[in-house]
Amino acid sequence: MIPNNKIGVFGCGWLGLPLSKFLIKKKFLIRGSTTNQEKIKELKKHKIEPYLVELKETGIYGDIDSFLKDLDALIINIPPKIKNNSDDSYIKKIKSLENKINYYSIDKIIFISSTSVYGSNQKKIDSKTKPEPNTKRGNEIFKSEKVITKNNNGTIIRFGGLIGNNRHPVYRLSKKKEVLNPDAPINLIHLDDCINIIYNVIKKEAWGKIFLGVAPFHPKKIDYYNEKCETFGLKKINFINKNSSGKEVNDSKIQSELGYEFIFPKL
């Protein structure tokens, strides 16, 4: 496992906070970062050692040195806030963090990535598939993966769409006037599976690997989401069959290398 059990969770948001609470129950010592001063009390309440740290294009603000010093492992969980028409540079922020990681010689790293590094036209995808991103977000994340794992034994986990804990894409999609690609397969994963896959990487010492965190459940979007609309009492989504394409993401290594069985194989 990890010698002194001291793990840093950089980004205690929707995934990072419940992950930190889970790891504390597994007897790890957790340092957690947040950009929100009001969240410091909440982290303390859950026995997470809190740090107010923010990554910006101009550098790192906050006590990043105390956060990183003497860590046995680091989990980086800071999704980009960029859109295709945004000038915000995720890669610049990641490079600033990477410089500090190198300074403190942190070797065991988990970088929480996304299946958006694969283009929508790449069809059948597994962990051996070379990413061909076709969005700015996907491109920046893919470049950031390379930066973070260049000088260490980092593991990349590319998660699909995240659901659970009152979060589901159907709420956003049902508000849109039109949604493309009705026949494309879904690629989702539940929060509890995200947390347990990360834990299994740590437990199995699966460093220097790439895993794709997606439930093995891929019905068509039109069937899946309109069924969820009925379940949640939402209006049906207006799917239009323009430029219909989609990718299906699977990774047998989740089971073969981590020995992991999904808690929510069907969503």
C-alpha positions as CSV (number, residue, x, y, z in Angstrom):
1,M,0.0,0.0,0.0
2,I,1.3,3.5,0.8
3,P,4.0,3.7,3.5
4,N,2.7,6.5,5.8
5,N,-0.8,6.6,4.4
6,K,-0.6,10.4,3.8
7,I,-2.6,11.3,0.6
8,G,-3.3,14.7,-0.8
9,V,-6.6,15.2,-2.6
10,F,-6.2,18.3,-4.8
11,G,-9.7,19.5,-5.4
12,C,-12.4,18.6,-2.8
13,G,-15.4,19.1,-4.9
14,W,-18.3,16.8,-6.0
15,L,-15.9,13.8,-6.3
16,G,-13.0,14.9,-4.1
17,L,-14.9,15.5,-0.9
18,P,-16.7,12.1,-0.7
19,L,-13.5,10.4,-1.9
20,S,-11.6,12.0,1.0
21,K,-14.2,10.9,3.5
22,F,-14.1,7.4,2.1
23,L,-10.3,7.2,2.3
24,I,-10.3,8.5,5.9
25,K,-12.6,5.6,6.8
26,K,-9.9,3.4,5.2
27,K,-7.4,4.8,7.7
28,F,-5.6,7.2,5.4
29,L,-4.5,10.7,6.5
30,I,-6.0,13.1,4.0
31,R,-5.0,16.7,3.1
32,G,-7.6,18.3,0.9
33,S,-7.5,21.5,-1.1
34,T,-10.4,23.9,-1.9
35,T,-10.7,27.3,-3.5
36,N,-13.5,28.3,-1.2
37,Q,-12.8,29.8,2.2
38,E,-16.2,28.8,3.4
39,K,-15.5,25.1,2.7
40,I,-12.5,25.0,5.1
41,K,-14.8,24.3,8.1
42,E,-16.5,21.5,6.3
43,L,-13.2,19.8,5.5
44,K,-12.1,20.1,9.1
45,K,-15.4,18.6,10.3
46,H,-14.7,15.5,8.3
47,K,-11.1,15.2,9.7
48,I,-9.6,16.4,6.4
49,E,-6.5,18.6,6.8
50,P,-7.7,21.7,4.8
51,Y,-5.7,23.9,2.5
52,L,-6.9,27.0,0.6
53,V,-5.2,26.7,-2.8
54,E,-6.1,27.9,-6.2
55,L,-4.5,27.2,-9.6
56,K,-4.6,30.2,-12.0
57,E,-2.8,30.8,-15.3
58,T,-0.6,33.2,-13.5
59,G,0.5,30.7,-10.9
60,I,-0.6,28.9,-7.7
61,Y,-2.2,30.9,-4.9
62,G,-2.2,29.6,-1.4
63,D,0.1,27.4,0.7
64,I,0.8,24.7,-1.9
65,D,4.2,23.9,-0.3
66,S,2.7,22.8,3.0
67,F,0.0,20.9,1.1
68,L,2.5,18.8,-1.0
69,K,5.3,18.4,1.5
70,D,5.9,14.8,2.6
71,L,2.9,13.4,0.8
72,D,3.0,9.7,0.0
73,A,0.5,10.0,-2.9
74,L,-1.4,12.8,-4.7
75,I,-4.8,12.6,-6.4
76,I,-5.4,15.5,-8.8
77,N,-9.1,16.2,-9.3
78,I,-9.5,19.6,-10.9
79,P,-11.6,19.4,-14.1
80,P,-11.2,22.3,-16.5
81,K,-13.8,25.0,-16.6
82,I,-13.1,25.8,-20.3
83,K,-15.5,25.8,-23.2
84,N,-14.6,25.7,-26.8
85,N,-14.8,29.5,-27.1
86,S,-13.0,30.2,-23.8
87,D,-9.4,31.6,-23.5
88,D,-8.9,29.9,-20.1
89,S,-5.8,27.6,-20.3
90,Y,-6.1,24.5,-18.3
91,I,-2.6,23.3,-19.4
92,K,-0.9,26.4,-18.0
93,K,-2.5,25.7,-14.6
94,I,-1.4,22.0,-14.7
95,K,2.2,23.0,-15.7
96,S,2.4,25.2,-12.6
97,L,1.3,22.3,-10.4
98,E,3.6,19.9,-12.1
99,N,6.6,22.1,-11.3
100,K,5.7,21.9,-7.6
101,I,5.1,18.1,-7.8
102,N,8.6,17.6,-9.2
103,Y,10.1,19.8,-6.5
104,Y,8.7,17.6,-3.8
105,S,9.5,14.4,-5.7
106,I,6.0,13.0,-5.5
107,D,6.0,9.8,-7.6
108,K,2.6,8.2,-6.9
109,I,0.0,10.3,-8.6
110,I,-3.6,9.7,-9.8
111,F,-4.8,12.2,-12.4
112,I,-8.5,12.3,-12.7
113,S,-9.1,12.7,-16.4
114,S,-12.1,12.3,-18.8
115,T,-13.2,10.2,-21.7
116,S,-13.6,13.6,-23.6
117,V,-9.9,13.0,-24.6
118,Y,-11.4,10.7,-27.3
119,G,-13.1,12.2,-30.3
120,S,-16.8,11.6,-30.8
121,N,-16.1,9.7,-34.0
122,Q,-13.7,7.2,-32.5
123,K,-16.4,4.5,-32.1
124,K,-15.3,1.5,-30.0
125,I,-12.7,2.6,-27.4
126,D,-10.6,0.8,-24.8
127,S,-7.5,1.8,-22.8
128,K,-5.3,0.9,-25.8
129,T,-7.1,3.4,-28.1
130,K,-5.0,6.5,-28.9
131,P,-7.0,9.6,-28.0
132,E,-7.9,11.9,-30.9
133,P,-9.7,14.8,-29.1
134,N,-11.9,17.0,-31.3
135,T,-12.8,19.6,-28.6
136,K,-10.7,22.2,-26.9
137,R,-11.6,20.7,-23.5
138,G,-10.5,17.2,-24.6
139,N,-7.3,18.5,-26.2
140,E,-6.3,20.4,-23.0
141,I,-7.0,17.5,-20.8
142,F,-5.0,15.1,-23.0
143,K,-2.0,17.5,-23.0
144,S,-2.3,17.8,-19.2
145,E,-2.2,14.0,-18.8
146,K,1.2,14.0,-20.5
147,V,2.5,16.9,-18.4
148,I,1.5,15.4,-15.1
149,T,2.8,11.9,-15.8
150,K,6.0,12.9,-17.6
151,N,8.4,12.6,-14.6
152,N,6.6,10.2,-12.2
153,N,4.8,6.9,-11.9
154,G,1.4,8.5,-12.4
155,T,-1.8,6.7,-13.2
156,I,-4.5,8.3,-15.3
157,I,-8.2,7.5,-14.8
158,R,-10.5,8.7,-17.6
159,F,-14.0,8.8,-16.2
160,G,-17.1,9.0,-18.3
161,G,-20.1,11.2,-17.5
162,L,-20.6,11.4,-13.7
163,I,-23.9,10.6,-12.0
164,G,-25.0,10.1,-8.4
165,N,-25.5,12.4,-5.3
166,N,-28.3,14.3,-7.1
167,R,-26.3,14.8,-10.2
168,H,-27.5,13.4,-13.6
169,P,-27.0,14.7,-17.2
170,V,-30.7,14.2,-17.9
171,Y,-31.6,17.4,-15.9
172,R,-29.3,19.5,-18.2
173,L,-30.3,17.8,-21.4
174,S,-34.1,18.1,-20.7
175,K,-33.7,21.9,-20.7
176,K,-32.1,22.1,-24.1
177,K,-34.2,23.0,-27.2
178,E,-32.4,20.2,-29.2
179,V,-30.0,17.4,-28.5
180,L,-27.9,15.7,-31.1
181,N,-26.9,12.1,-31.7
182,P,-29.9,10.1,-30.4
183,D,-28.4,6.8,-31.4
184,A,-25.0,7.4,-29.7
185,P,-24.3,5.1,-26.7
186,I,-24.1,6.5,-23.2
187,N,-20.8,6.4,-21.3
188,L,-21.6,7.1,-17.7
189,I,-20.3,6.1,-14.2
190,H,-21.7,6.4,-10.7
191,L,-19.9,8.4,-8.0
192,D,-19.6,5.3,-5.8
193,D,-17.8,3.4,-8.6
194,C,-15.4,6.4,-9.2
195,I,-14.4,6.4,-5.5
196,N,-13.9,2.6,-5.4
197,I,-11.9,2.5,-8.6
198,I,-9.5,5.2,-7.2
199,Y,-9.2,3.2,-4.0
200,N,-8.4,0.0,-5.8
201,V,-5.6,1.8,-7.8
202,I,-4.1,2.7,-4.4
203,K,-4.7,-0.7,-2.8
204,K,-3.4,-2.7,-5.7
205,E,-0.4,-0.3,-6.3
206,A,-1.5,0.1,-9.9
207,W,0.9,2.9,-10.7
208,G,1.9,4.0,-14.2
209,K,-1.4,2.8,-15.8
210,I,-4.3,4.1,-17.7
211,F,-7.8,3.1,-16.8
212,L,-11.2,4.0,-18.3
213,G,-13.9,4.5,-15.7
214,V,-17.1,3.8,-17.5
215,A,-19.9,1.4,-16.5
216,P,-20.4,-1.5,-18.9
217,F,-23.8,-0.2,-19.9
218,H,-24.3,1.5,-23.3
219,P,-27.9,1.9,-24.4
220,K,-28.8,4.6,-27.0
221,K,-29.1,8.1,-25.6
222,I,-32.6,8.5,-26.8
223,D,-33.8,5.3,-25.1
224,Y,-31.8,5.9,-21.8
225,Y,-32.5,9.5,-21.3
226,N,-36.2,9.6,-22.2
227,E,-36.7,6.7,-19.8
228,K,-35.0,8.8,-17.1
229,C,-37.2,11.7,-18.0
230,E,-40.2,9.6,-17.2
231,T,-38.6,8.4,-14.0
232,F,-37.8,12.0,-12.8
233,G,-41.0,13.6,-14.1
234,L,-39.2,15.7,-16.7
235,K,-40.3,16.6,-20.2
236,K,-39.0,14.3,-23.0
237,I,-35.8,15.4,-24.7
238,N,-36.0,16.7,-28.2
239,F,-33.4,14.6,-30.0
240,I,-32.6,15.4,-33.6
241,N,-30.8,13.1,-35.9
242,K,-28.1,15.4,-37.2
243,N,-24.4,14.4,-37.5
244,S,-25.2,11.2,-35.6
245,S,-22.0,9.7,-34.2
246,G,-20.8,8.5,-30.9
247,K,-18.2,6.5,-29.0
248,E,-18.5,3.5,-26.8
249,V,-16.0,3.3,-24.0
250,N,-15.1,0.0,-22.2
251,D,-12.1,-1.2,-20.3
252,S,-11.6,-4.8,-19.3
253,K,-8.5,-3.8,-17.3
254,I,-10.8,-2.5,-14.5
255,Q,-11.7,-6.1,-13.9
256,S,-8.6,-7.9,-15.0
257,E,-5.9,-5.7,-13.3
258,L,-7.9,-4.1,-10.4
259,G,-10.2,-7.1,-9.8
260,Y,-13.0,-4.5,-9.6
261,E,-16.7,-5.3,-10.0
262,F,-19.0,-2.3,-10.6
263,I,-21.4,-1.4,-7.8
264,F,-23.7,0.1,-10.5
265,P,-23.1,-1.8,-13.7
266,K,-26.4,-0.6,-15.0
267,L,-27.4,3.0,-14.5
